[in-house]
Amino acid sequence: MTRVSTTLAAMVAAVALLFSVLVASSASAADETVVYLDQARGDDTSPGTDPDQPLRTLTQALRKVTPDGGRIVIMSDYRLELSITEPAHTGDILVTSSDGETDYPGRLIFGDTPFIEYNLAGPTTFADLGVVTSQWAVFAANWNPITFGEGVTMQSVPTAGVRQVFVVGGYHGPSEQDTVLDADSHITIDSGTFYKVAGFSRGRGAGTQTYTGTSHITINGGVIQEVFGASLENHYSGSTEITMTGGRVGALHTAGDVTRYIVGSADVELSGGHINTIDINNVVEDVDLTLDGVDWGAIQAQNAWGGEGRHQQILEFAAVRTVRFAGQHYTADQVAALREIFDVLINTADVHVSAGGSGSECTAEHPCGSLETALGLLAADGGAITITGDVTWDVDPATLAAGAGRVTFAGDGPASIAFAADSEVAIARDVTFASVELANAGALELQVDGADLVIGDGVTTEQGSQVSVAGVSDGASMTIGSGEFARVVGITGLTEDFGGTTDVTVAGGEVAQVWAGTDVSHDVAGVRVTVAGGEVGTLHSSAGRVTENLTVRFLAGSVKDARLERADAEVGVRIGEAEIDEISVADWAAAADAERALVRLPGADQDVIDEIAGAFDGITEDEVVYLAAGGEGDGSSPTHAIGDLSAAIAALSGDGRVVLTDRYTIEGGYDLGDYDANVVLTSDDGDIDFGADGAALQIEGAMRLGGPTTIESLQLQSPTVDGTIYGMGHPLTIGAGVDTEFTRRGETYLTIVGGRDDTVPAPATSVTVEGGQWAGVRGGTDNTAAVTTGAEVAVRIDGGTFYGPVVLAHRGESSGSVTATINGGAFPQGVYVVYEEDGSDYAADYDADITVNGGEFWATIAPAKSRSTVLAGTYDLTVTGGGFGHLTDLLGAEGFAGSMVSTLHVDPGIAEAVPEGELTFTNPLVRAADPYMFTHDGQYYFIATGGETLSLHKVANPSDLGDSVGSVIFAPDEMANLWSPEIHHLSADEVGEENAGWYLYLSAAQTGDAAAEGQRQYVLKALDGDDLFGRWGDPVTGEVNVARRITNVDDPDFNVDSFVAGISLMRVADETYITYVAEVGRGTADFHQTINMSHIVNPWTLTGEPTVITRSEYDWEMHGYAQDTSDPNRWWPKVVEGATAVYGDDGEVYMAYSASGYWTIYYAIGYLRYVGGDPMDASNWVKNPTPIMSKNTEVTGTGTGPNFVDHEGTDWFLFQARPGPNTQTARYAFIEPYVADADGLTIGDGSGHPAPLGTEYTISVNPIPLKEKIGGFTPAD
């Protein structure tokens, strides 16, 4: 009876629950506002809530459901001829053709005008609705949630299948009133067919915006040609989160199109559907991608060139690209593609096997019953096989061997793997067993074939006395961390002598016998065995002879009987805290020249040491702490590594080494703690160099030492721009075997600083560098606010390459003594006692004693970098050796501010030696826009477009330019966009004695004015004669750092309110003319540029009516000319610019120029030939009808620069171009030989295209001897 009553009660409760749900549902439906819309028969004066009395316009329907939301039912075709904006609403609006009971044939039809917009003003969903388009149509969410639910279909007319619908989470094109920049967007796609879905905004509208919110895009279905996490056209965006569970996408971009960036991060999770191409593009900060079942065809990654500022922002953030991928879903080729792109790869593959399982996909819900089946799913990159219950080892050795990546067999709860009786199991792939029982019926031998086998934690053996682990080929390694084993053998089954090295580690468990080499009487070349834990019964070095190297390491654990036998050559034994009951040395061959090293570690048993000491050359004291990222041990062994560098140093009891066993990363500012002992950071513990397996120290910010430190035999890694090792006043030595590599797309090597990064004085610093690659070295402190008096700085450099300047003294106000010895190395950016920014006025008082015995030097050796640094004290330089073919200047203190006295002692043979040899280089030379190069006094000067400053470079050879650091010669207070600078010398014959000199021409905009439209032309004069690194200023008033606007005495409006740019000089028919670029028709369809020429009164004044020499005429000159798609009043011009004079050997005169938009791949170089007569008559300039330099498959966007003659007499033409097939790379400077003669102007090989990027050019080293580069010493030896 009770049972019946309970059942009845349950039934009644269920019926009541169902009834309550139905009532609630009906109440909810009753509360929803539903309006009907029929454009053909509706009436906006009707209520609209009855299908028999529909509304006529969508505008009225929207009013009916706002602000609280509701359902708009489109009953028939509704044609939208103009853009529409919803009234503001907080409730959800559903636009559909179904009222829940009746499905109407309603469709939303966009008219024939392009870019009709449906603008949201609150959360809106479209579902069960047809959308018809004949032109581009836009759904703009305006930062409101927009959803395309189930049942949305798109139809394009008259051509079916054309995708024409945009969905944007922000504005279509922001107006002056669209000022929200920090909002998030929310887009959900469950169905429908779309052209582009963008998380932020699309059109340029009122101007470029930088949004700071996050776009949220969810794709559960539908078909989308392209998805963009960011904006399209002009705008920059915050962050993006994209989720996909279904549907089809052609290309998924993390950011926007072309150069539109995500200035934040991208988090993309793809668990279903299909994507043709995943594009990790234009993200400043971190990228996290999850691939968990999505089907994808290709993946790519590129950050487009967004300007120097954006590039530096990317480098400074040093973003981490992380991918988590379920490897069971993907191929080996797909995994290889991920490795090319991502910095961190996490294989989350986890397949499940259980007793009685019958699934084929081996999921947790549907496990399979076969390890062989599960293993087949992990062929691409390995992963985990999770075992529940008792399963059988049915693995085909070929299946295991064929896959890539480590496979971990791990138990989940009670789990075991049953092996057949008397099995020999081949392990030909990296394998780990963990938390599982190895169940054997009789003998079981795990045979490691060229792979790494790890018996991890939690492994038990059913009959351990019959279980063995043995290598069977070269490259096998074995680690025992738990379990009971009868034998572990480095290599077994030998039929002849073995020339490799065995590798055995016991870190836990119990092993009755270890044969570190082999268990048969054949020779083994090398043996390495480590006991770092667990219990070993008897340890044999080998049953045969060990012919080359025997390495035995007793770090921890216990050994009952250690038998070190049959060693012929080198022997290394380390003894630490391991408990050794008995140890013996037997049958060793005479040492001859072989090293026999016994190393005593802290905690070693002295009786054990004494027992075998006589067999060794001596006893060495050592202390090693092992370090690994994520390590949780005490540092006593590689398998028990400690996880923190400062803790590792603190674990040392005195002098010792911290040995990195994998990649360890220093993030941000990191202090190593205080220590007095000498600490060595290395990846080599004396026996094993873990660097061979990837051990490295990655430094992302400041690493501050706490005591005397040596770094040696260690790979350093630099992912960012500010990775720096600070000695903090403690002796710092960079020893042998140290190198630096870039990670995470970094471009900057690490910097060495002997002093501090704060304002605390570091009176004594010492830096020694034996090698490596470095951004630079500073012997003292690197903080301009520091005040250091009485400093003692010692620097010694024996080798290495220093891509930044080598600076000896402290920054800021400082004084003291500097001693430096340079015996070798390469110094592409020179050597200085003091280095402050150009224009800084710091004071430094040093007695500097510098000796140069060797090395290769570029740039300058000088007491300071900035001419305005006030120097006092003495500067004594001795040069006994070195290479100076790349050096531009060897300077004393004269020419710098202050009273420093400098003397030079140079070997006459060194001073008078003429540099010899050849230099080979390839294009491009250096990243630069509008590059300009000229020669003066046998050396080369270079300048290019800048933002708010202009820097001049000086190099001894054209190929040195890539390593050059410029000096700022113009830094205006209220100007920006300093474009197309050119430096020309005008002689007294051209402009009169009073005006002769060097002139810098440039275009610029006043701060706050629009680039391009605001450009005007200016000029400065070198105020210190031929000293081009001296003062530049107004040629009339002499005001320093002030430019003069170019004027025309006959046209007061010239260069005032209209665009003028790109001035150059043209010397023709015994007169010097100025050429410049002007524009006509801005904002109209006639928008174009012209190249004009004018007479001059003086270098800053034109006269008379200018002549239009050329404008765009041919198709190749008009690429990029177009009307803006989002602003009909904005046009892109037909471009001609960059006029450059080219002179032939027989009097020919050509005007090279650039045509088509520089922002396109079609930017190209053409020329006009001067045919005689009045140069101001345009008919006397005949245009070549085709370009002489234009894009190819490797290089695009070729534009004019100057031409120059090198020290060998070869004519070179300098031009700008973009490496790559598109405009998503920066502009660079290229040079190729040219010929100007009666037949015309030819650049390069005459093909009309740049030479292949790998083309090598060879020139001799500039032959100027050192003595001609010396200046500023009193007196000079």
Helices and strands as residue ranges (DSSP letters): H 2-31, E 34-37, H 58-65, E 70-74, E 77-80, E 84-85, E 93-96, E 107-110, E 116-119, E 124-127, E 129-133, E 137-140, E 146-148, E 152-156, E 165-168, E 185-189, E 193-198, E 214-219, E 223-228, E 239-244, E 248-253, E 266-270, E 274-281, E 287-291, E 295-302, H 308-317, E 321-325, G 327-329, H 332-341, E 344-347, E 350-354, H 371-376, E 383-392, H 397-402, E 407-419, E 423-427, E 431-434, E 437-440, E 444-448, E 452-455, E 460-461, G 464-466, E 467-471, E 477-480, E 484-491, E 498-518, E 524-540, E 546-565, E 570-575, E 579-586, E 596-600, H 606-612, G 613-615, E 618-621, E 624-627, G 638-640, H 645-651, E 656-660, E 663-666, E 670-671, E 679-682, G 690-693, E 696-699, E 702-704, E 709-711, E 714-718, E 724-726, E 732-734, E 738-742, E 751-753, E 764-769, E 773-774, E 776-778, E 787-797, E 801-802, E 806-807, E 813-822, E 826-827, E 831-834, E 843-852, E 856-864, E 870-879, E 883-891, E 897-898, E 901-906, H 908-912, E 918-921, E 926-927, E 932-936, E 939-943, E 950-955, G 958-963, E 967-970, E 975-986, H 988-991, G 993-995, E 997-1006, E 1016-1022, E 1032-1033, E 1044-1045, E 1047-1048, E 1060-1068, E 1071-1080, E 1088-1098, E 1101-1111, G 1115-1117, E 1122-1123, E 1131-1132, E 1136-1143, E 1149-1155, E 1164-1170, G 1178-1180, E 1181-1183, E 1195-1205, E 1211-1219, E 1228-1237, E 1240-1243, E 1257-1260, G 1266-1269, E 1270-1271
